[in-house]
């Protein structure tokens, strides 16, 4: 690593499927840290695990970062002089460094076959390598290499050493080498293991600060031993506590937990998702919740990162998403909402723009729109018990009076917000009722549902005068039959 003080962070996802929330948060924090310190943010694709490789997943990484507006300075197709940025294209580099360690006496060829390795399992099924090939003579090694025997290259963990480092979140971390195994650096197919590749790549790409999941907290001392074996400068580490689904289980794509693309398809805004993810494990000093990317960059501070796991709360993310919709220019919201309004397949001649106007401040996610406006077409029998409201002092008798009173005023009412509201007030006054009782009752009578995306006045405008009258009469007939 050079003496330059320029911050260089990296995000190194594996193309094994859709990007899950925890992985995206790692990328976001790495990006925020680099931008905060006027540094460089590098994207590296770690595709050495060919068994888990998913076709199209690399393109999904690019797509997700683009939607999240996490723009990388270096990476595939953006060579900053440290490429290639795809691990499978760096195979010869890993081989060179692994053999360099062998030549230095700090790694060795291991010829143990699968059967021998399986025999090393203890009573709990845990296998720990016994360093058998570490002690082969030069003659034995040469003979096996000459015969073409398959091999891996293992790191020679130093004896009787305590490997320590200071993590910027968790503080001092120490591991005694007697607890560490001689790990494989290069597999028999010539591909590196994750452990070796990430050390070689982080060094050769001049990465200064590594942000990653807390699961690597205890293995980092081993990575540091590899840095030390080469005489390389160690990077600075920032480990991140997990995001939990609940108090017992981590959020994980292996369990089918929702990923970034799932949320986007359901009508979450990418900027709201990113905003919420930023708050999962980090809190700005001023406790701001809704932030633009620029504001997050300005406020981001390692001191705000928590050691405790965070719970993913979709309800909170829905609320935050709704706040974005409320502040959005109407035309922008309208264009987003149109396809979801169309999904409701309304048969009536409704004004799509009026529906969108009504829904904007009542939308948490776009996917909710079809269900929330389904009442426009689906009007029929409903539970008359819904009219019984103790607080409003409404029952079926009162409901009947409310509907009859307003029906008498409707013929002389212009169909605009101000006129409709005034006519409901007049109806209440004439029937010696409260305006709130009339509005509660006629909203239910016009929609046949307890939850609507607006009050009585808005529902009347959306439905139109003729349809409102029709529905009021249907509801009145239902009530008369029940009394």
C-alpha positions in Angstrom: 0.0 0.0 0.0 1.3 3.4 -0.9 1.9 6.2 1.6 -0.9 8.3 0.1 -3.5 9.4 2.6 -6.3 9.2 -0.1 -9.1 7.0 1.2 -10.0 4.1 -1.0 -12.9 1.8 -0.1 -14.3 -1.1 -2.0 -17.6 -3.0 -2.4 -17.0 -6.6 -3.4 -20.3 -8.5 -4.0 -20.5 -12.0 -5.3 -22.8 -12.7 -8.3 -24.9 -15.3 -6.5 -28.4 -13.8 -7.1 -30.3 -10.7 -6.2 -28.6 -8.3 -3.9 -29.9 -8.6 -0.3 -30.3 -5.7 2.1 -27.3 -6.4 4.3 -24.9 -6.6 1.3 -26.4 -3.3 -0.1 -25.8 -1.6 3.2 -22.1 -2.6 3.2 -21.8 -1.1 -0.3 -23.7 2.1 0.8 -21.5 2.6 3.9 -18.3 2.0 1.9 -19.6 4.6 -0.6 -20.6 7.1 2.0 -17.2 6.8 3.8 -15.3 7.3 0.5 -17.4 10.3 -0.5 -17.2 11.9 3.0 -13.4 11.8 2.8 -13.2 12.8 -0.8 -11.8 9.4 -1.6 -12.3 6.7 -4.2 -15.0 4.0 -4.2 -14.1 0.8 -6.0 -16.5 -1.9 -7.2 -14.9 -5.4 -7.4 -16.8 -8.5 -8.5 -15.8 -11.6 -6.4 -16.8 -14.5 -8.7 -14.3 -17.1 -7.7 -17.0 -19.4 -6.2 -18.1 -20.9 -9.5 -20.5 -23.4 -7.8 -22.7 -20.5 -6.5 -22.4 -18.3 -9.6 -25.8 -17.3 -11.0 -26.1 -16.3 -14.6 -27.1 -12.6 -14.9 -26.3 -11.8 -11.3 -23.3 -9.6 -12.3 -25.6 -7.4 -14.4 -28.0 -7.3 -11.4 -25.3 -5.9 -9.3 -24.7 -3.0 -11.8 -28.4 -2.4 -12.1 -29.0 -2.3 -8.3 -26.1 0.1 -7.8 -27.4 2.3 -10.6 -31.0 2.4 -9.2 -29.6 3.1 -5.7 -27.5 5.9 -7.1 -24.3 4.4 -5.6 -21.9 5.4 -8.3 -18.4 3.8 -8.3 -15.3 5.5 -9.4 -13.4 2.4 -10.4 -14.6 -1.1 -11.4 -15.5 -3.1 -14.5 -15.5 -0.8 -17.5 -14.1 2.0 -15.3 -10.4 1.1 -15.0 -8.6 3.4 -12.7 -5.3 1.6 -13.1 -5.9 -1.3 -10.7 -7.9 -3.6 -12.9 -9.1 -6.1 -13.9 -11.9 -5.7 -11.3 -13.4 -9.1 -11.8 -11.7 -11.8 -9.7 -11.9 -14.6 -12.3 -9.9 -12.4 -14.6 -7.1 -12.0 -12.0 -6.3 -15.8 -11.7 -2.6 -15.5 -12.6 -2.1 -12.8 -10.0 -3.2 -15.1 -7.1 -1.1 -18.0 -8.4 2.0 -15.7 -8.5 1.5 -14.4 -5.0 0.7 -17.9 -3.6 3.9 -19.3 -5.1 5.8 -16.3 -3.8 4.7 -17.3 -0.3 5.8 -20.9 -0.9 9.2 -19.6 -2.0 9.5 -17.5 1.2 8.7 -20.6 3.3 5.4 -19.0 4.5 3.1 -21.4 2.6 3.3 -24.9 1.4 1.9 -27.5 -1.1 -0.7 -29.8 0.3 -1.4 -33.1 -1.5 -4.0 -34.5 1.0 -6.9 -36.1 -0.9 -10.6 -35.9 0.1 -10.6 -39.2 1.9 -7.7 -38.2 4.2 -9.3 -34.8 4.9 -12.6 -36.5 5.8 -10.8 -38.8 8.3 -9.7 -35.7 10.3 -13.3 -35.0 11.5 -13.8 -35.1 15.3 -16.8 -36.6 17.1 -18.8 -33.5 16.3 -18.0 -33.7 12.6 -15.7 -30.7 12.8 -12.6 -31.0 10.5 -9.4 -29.3 11.4 -6.3 -29.8 9.2 -3.5 -31.4 11.0 -0.6 -29.7 9.0 0.5 -33.1 7.6 2.0 -31.7 4.4 3.6 -28.8 6.2 6.4 -31.2 7.2 7.0 -33.0 3.9 10.6 -32.9 2.8 11.7 -31.1 -0.3 12.3 -34.4 -2.1 8.8 -35.6 -1.3 7.3 -32.4 -2.5 9.3 -32.4 -5.8 8.4 -36.0 -6.5 4.7 -35.3 -6.0 4.8 -32.2 -8.2 6.7 -34.1 -10.9 4.2 -36.9 -10.8 1.4 -34.4 -11.5 -0.3 -35.1 -8.1 -3.1 -32.5 -7.5 -2.4 -30.0 -4.8 -3.6 -26.9 -3.0 -1.4 -24.2 -1.4 -1.9 -23.7 2.3 -0.8 -20.7 4.4 1.7 -21.6 7.1 0.2 -19.9 10.2 3.0 -18.8 12.5 3.3 -20.6 15.8 2.8 -19.0 19.2 1.7 -15.6 17.9 -1.2 -13.4 19.0 -2.6 -11.5 16.0 -4.2 -8.2 17.0 -5.8 -5.2 15.3 -8.1 -2.3 16.2 -11.4 -2.2 14.5 -12.9 1.3 14.3 -16.3 0.1 15.7 -15.4 -2.9 17.9 -12.0 -1.8 19.2 -9.1 -4.2 20.0 -9.5 -7.8 18.5 -6.9 -10.5 19.3 -6.7 -14.1 18.2 -3.9 -16.6 19.2 -2.5 -18.5 16.3 -2.9 -21.9 18.0 -6.7 -21.4 17.3 -6.1 -20.8 13.6 -5.9 -23.5 10.9 -3.5 -23.5 8.0 -6.0 -22.2 5.5 -6.1 -23.0 1.8 -4.9 -20.0 -0.4 -5.1 -21.6 -3.8 -7.5 -24.4 -4.7 -6.6 -27.5 -6.8 -8.3 -25.8 -9.9 -5.9 -22.8 -9.6 -8.6 -20.5 -8.3 -8.0 -18.6 -5.0 -10.1 -19.0 -1.9 -12.1 -16.0 -0.7 -9.7 -15.6 2.2 -6.6 -15.2 -0.1 -8.2 -13.4 -3.0 -9.6 -10.5 -0.9 -6.2 -9.9 0.8 -4.4 -9.9 -2.6 -7.0 -7.7 -4.2 -7.3 -5.2 -1.4 -3.5 -4.8 -1.3 -3.0 -4.6 -5.1 -6.0 -2.2 -5.4 -4.5 0.0 -2.7 -7.7 -0.3 -0.5 -7.2 1.8 2.7 -10.4 1.1 4.6 -12.5 -2.1 4.5 -16.1 -2.0 5.6 -17.7 -5.5 5.9 -20.0 -7.7 8.0 -19.2 -8.5 11.6 -18.9 -12.2 10.6 -15.3 -11.4 9.4 -14.3 -9.8 12.7 -12.7 -12.9 14.1 -11.1 -14.1 10.8 -9.4 -10.7 10.1 -6.4 -11.6 12.4 -5.8 -14.4 10.0 -5.9 -12.1 7.0 -3.5 -9.8 8.8 -1.0 -12.6 9.1 -1.1 -12.9 5.3 -0.5 -9.1 5.0 2.4 -9.5 7.5 3.9 -12.4 5.6 4.3 -10.3 2.5 5.4 -7.2 4.5 2.3 -5.3 3.2 0.6 -2.5 5.2 -2.6 -3.5 6.7 -5.8 -1.6 5.9 -8.1 0.0 8.5 -11.1 -2.2 9.4 -14.7 -1.2 10.0 -17.0 -4.1 10.8 -20.8 -3.9 10.7 -23.3 -5.6 13.0 -25.9 -7.8 11.3 -29.4 -6.8 10.2 -31.9 -9.1 11.8 -35.3 -10.2 10.7 -36.2 -10.5 14.3 -34.5 -11.0 17.7 -33.4 -14.5 16.7 -32.6 -14.6 13.0 -30.5 -12.6 10.6 -32.0 -11.2 7.4 -30.8 -13.6 4.7 -31.4 -14.3 1.1 -30.9 -18.0 1.9 -34.2 -17.8 3.8 -35.9 -16.0 1.0 -36.0 -12.6 2.7 -36.8 -9.7 0.4 -34.1 -8.1 -1.6 -33.7 -4.7 -3.1 -35.4 -5.6 -6.4 -38.3 -7.2 -4.6 -39.0 -3.9 -2.8 -38.6 -1.8 -5.9 -41.2 -4.0 -7.7 -43.6 -3.5 -4.9 -43.5 0.2 -5.3 -40.8 1.3 -2.8 -38.7 4.1 -4.1 -35.0 3.3 -4.5 -34.0 6.5 -2.7 -36.3 5.6 0.3 -34.9 2.1 0.5 -31.3 3.4 0.5 -32.3 6.0 3.1 -33.8 3.4 5.4 -31.0 0.9 4.9 -28.5 3.7 6.0 -30.3 3.9 9.3 -29.9 0.1 10.0 -26.9 0.3 12.2 -26.0 4.0 11.9 -27.6 7.1 13.4 -26.5 10.7 12.4 -25.7 13.0 15.3 -28.7 15.1 14.8 -31.0 12.0 14.6 -32.4 13.0 11.2 -34.3 10.2 9.5 -35.2 11.4 6.0 -32.1 12.2 4.1 -31.0 12.7 0.5 -27.8 10.9 -0.6 -25.9 14.3 -0.3 -27.1 14.7 3.3 -26.1 11.2 4.2 -22.6 11.8 2.8 -22.3 15.0 4.8 -23.6 13.4 8.1 -21.9 10.0 7.8 -19.6 9.3 10.7 -18.0 6.1 12.0 -18.9 7.2 15.6 -22.6 6.8 14.6 -22.2 3.1 13.7 -23.7 0.8 16.4 -22.2 -2.4 17.7 -25.7 -3.8 18.3 -27.6 -5.7 15.6 -30.5 -3.7 14.0 -34.0 -5.1 13.3 -35.3 -4.7 9.8 -38.7 -3.0 10.2 -40.7 -3.0 7.0 -43.4 -0.9 8.6 -40.9 1.9 9.3 -39.6 1.7 5.7 -43.1 1.9 4.4 -43.7 5.1 6.5 -40.4 6.6 5.2 -41.4 5.7 1.6 -44.7 7.5 2.1 -42.9 10.6 3.3 -41.0 10.7 0.0 -44.3 10.4 -2.0 -45.8 13.3 0.0 -43.0 15.6 -0.8 -42.8 14.6 -4.5 -44.1 16.9 -7.3 -47.6 15.7 -8.2 -46.7 15.1 -11.9 -43.8 12.8 -10.9 -46.0 10.9 -8.5 -48.8 10.6 -11.1 -46.4 9.1 -13.7 -45.4 6.5 -11.1 -48.9 5.8 -9.9 -50.5 5.4 -13.3 -49.5 1.7 -14.0 -50.7 0.7 -10.5 -54.0 2.5 -10.9 -54.3 0.6 -14.2 -53.7 -2.7 -12.4 -57.0 -2.2 -10.5 -58.7 -2.6 -14.0 -61.5 -0.2 -13.1 -64.5 -0.5 -15.3 -66.1 2.9 -14.4 -65.2 6.1 -16.2 -63.0 7.5 -13.5 -60.5 10.4 -13.7 -57.1 8.8 -13.2 -55.6 12.1 -12.3 -58.2 12.7 -9.6 -57.5 9.2 -8.2 -53.7 9.9 -8.2 -54.3 13.3 -6.5 -56.4 11.6 -3.8 -53.8 8.8 -3.3 -50.5 10.8 -3.2 -50.6 11.7 0.5 -52.1 8.3 1.3 -49.6 6.0 -0.5 -46.9 4.2 1.4 -46.0 1.8 -1.4 -47.4 1.9 -5.0 -48.4 -1.8 -4.8 -51.1 -0.9 -2.3 -52.9 1.4 -4.8 -55.0 -1.3 -6.6 -56.4 -2.7 -3.4 -57.1 0.8 -1.9 -59.2 1.8 -5.0 -60.9 -1.5 -5.6 -64.0 -0.2 -3.9 -64.6 2.0 -6.9 -65.8 -1.1 -8.9 -66.5 -3.6 -6.1 -69.7 -2.3 -4.4 -72.2 -4.8 -3.1 -73.2 -6.4 0.2 -71.2 -5.4 3.2 -71.3 -5.8 7.0 -73.9 -3.4 8.4 -72.3 -3.8 11.8 -69.7 -1.3 10.5 -72.3 1.5 11.1 -72.3 0.9 14.8 -69.8 3.4 16.1 -70.0 4.3 19.8 -67.7 7.2 19.7 -69.5 8.8 16.7 -72.9 7.8 18.4 -74.0 6.1 15.2 -76.1 3.0 14.8 -78.4 1.8 12.0 -81.2 4.2 12.9 -78.9 7.2 12.9 -77.2 5.9 9.7 -80.7 5.8 8.0 -81.3 9.4 9.0 -77.9 10.6 7.8 -78.3 9.0 4.4 -81.9 10.2 3.9 -81.0 13.8 5.0 -78.1 14.1 2.6 -80.0 12.5 -0.3 -82.5 15.3 0.0 -79.8 17.9 -0.4 -77.9 16.3 -3.3 -80.2 17.5 -6.1 -79.4 21.1 -5.4 -75.6 20.5 -4.8 -72.9 21.5 -7.3 -70.4 18.6 -7.4 -67.2 20.2 -6.1 -65.4 19.9 -2.8 -66.7 23.1 -1.2 -70.3 22.5 -2.2 -70.4 18.9 -1.2 -69.0 19.6 2.2 -71.5 22.5 2.7 -74.5 20.3 1.7 -73.4 17.6 4.2 -73.4 20.3 6.9 -76.8 21.5 5.9 -78.2 17.9 5.9 -76.8 17.4 9.4 -78.3 20.6 10.7 -81.7 19.9 9.3 -81.7 16.4 10.7 -80.4 17.6 14.1 -77.2 15.5 13.7 -73.5 16.4 13.8 -71.6 16.9 10.5 -69.2 14.2 11.6 -72.0 11.6 11.9 -73.2 12.4 8.4 -69.7 12.2 6.9 -68.8 9.0 8.6 -72.1 7.4 7.5 -72.2 8.5 3.9 -68.6 7.6 3.3 -69.3 4.0 4.4 -72.6 4.0 2.4 -70.9 5.1 -0.8 -67.9 2.8 -0.6 -69.1 -0.3 1.3 -65.7 -0.5 3.1 -64.3 0.7 6.4 -61.0 1.9 5.0 -60.9 4.4 2.1 -58.2 6.6 0.7 -60.1 9.7 1.6 -63.1 11.1 3.4 -66.7 11.4 2.4 -66.2 14.5 0.2 -63.3 13.0 -1.7 -65.2 9.7 -2.2 -68.2 11.6 -3.6 -66.0 13.5 -6.1 -64.2 10.4 -7.3 -67.5 8.4 -7.7 -69.4 11.3 -9.3 -72.9 12.5 -8.5 -74.9 9.8 -10.2 -72.9 6.9 -8.8 -72.9 8.4 -5.3 -76.7 8.7 -5.3 -77.0 5.1 -6.7 -74.8 3.7 -3.9 -76.5 5.7 -1.2 -79.9 4.3 -2.2 -78.5 0.7 -2.3 -77.1 1.2 1.2 -80.4 2.8 2.4 -82.3 -0.2 1.1 -79.9 -2.6 2.9 -80.4 -0.7 6.2 -84.2 -0.6 5.8 -84.3 -4.4 5.4 -82.2 -4.8 8.5 -84.3 -2.6 10.7 
